Amino acid sequence: MVQATASVLYVNSASAQGTGTRQSPFKTLTQALERASAGTTIQLEAGTYGSGESFPLTVASGVTVVGIGGRSPCAGVGYSPLKSLVNSR
């Protein structure tokens, strides 16, 4: 699999297995987290995540996970994105 080289990786749970680009997003947040390094932003499309994820999810120092379009990457008041993802399993 070819890795995205930009400092932005894209994830969409409804996509086929991609390379992390906007046109070919990763299917899982786990794939993006495995390839991310400090300075990387992971853009997470709205969707249902859990299948194919490797819990617990760990975000490396300097990596940012955000919802595409300014949306929160997860629903629920008082939950951090990772806490919600970890608890969804």
N, C-alpha and C positions, 0 to 999 in steps of 0.2 A: 504494500500500500504506500502510495506517495504521501508524504506529510506536507501539510500547509506550512509555508515558510514565513507568512506574515505574522505580525504580533496580534492578530485577531483570528480566533477560531470560531466557527459556527457549528451549532448543534440543533438538530430538529428530529424529534423522536419519530416523526412520520416519514422520514426520508429513508432511502436505501443506504447501505454503508457507503459513506463518502470519504473525502479527503480533508474535510474541515474548512473548505472555502464556502463563500456565500452560495455559489451555484451547486456545490456538492458537499453539504454539511455532514458532520459526523452524526451517527444515529444515537449515540449515548454520550452523556456527560463524562463518563469514565474514560472514553477514548480521548476526549479533549483534555482532560486533566492529566492523562499519561503523557501527552505531548507538549503541554504548556510549561513555560519557564517564566521566571520573573519578567514582568513587563507585558505579559500576554493578557488580553481580554478575551473571555469566552462569552459569546453572544448566544443566549439560550432562547430558542423559539418556544412559544407557549405549546404545551402538550402534556402527555402523560408519560412520565419517566419511571423506570423501575426495572422493566424487563431488559436484561443485558447489562445492567449496572453492577459494579462490584462495590458492595458496601463494606465498611463505611467509606464514604467519599472524603478525600483529603485535598484541600486546596493549598498548593505550595505558596510560600511567602512571595508576595509581589504579583500574584495572579488574581484577576478580578473576574467574577461571574456576574453577568447582568442579563436582564430580560431584553429581548429585541423590542425596539419601539418604546423604550423607557418603562416597560411594564416590569413589575416585580417578577423575578424568576420562579416564584412559588406563591401559592395562595395561603392565607391564614395570618391572622394578626398575632404578633408576638413570636413568630417563628423566623429563624434565620434560614436562608436558602438551603444550607447544608443540613441543618437539623430537620427540616421538613423532608428533604430527600432521604435522609437516613431513616427517619421514622415511617416513610411510606412503604418500606419493605415488609 
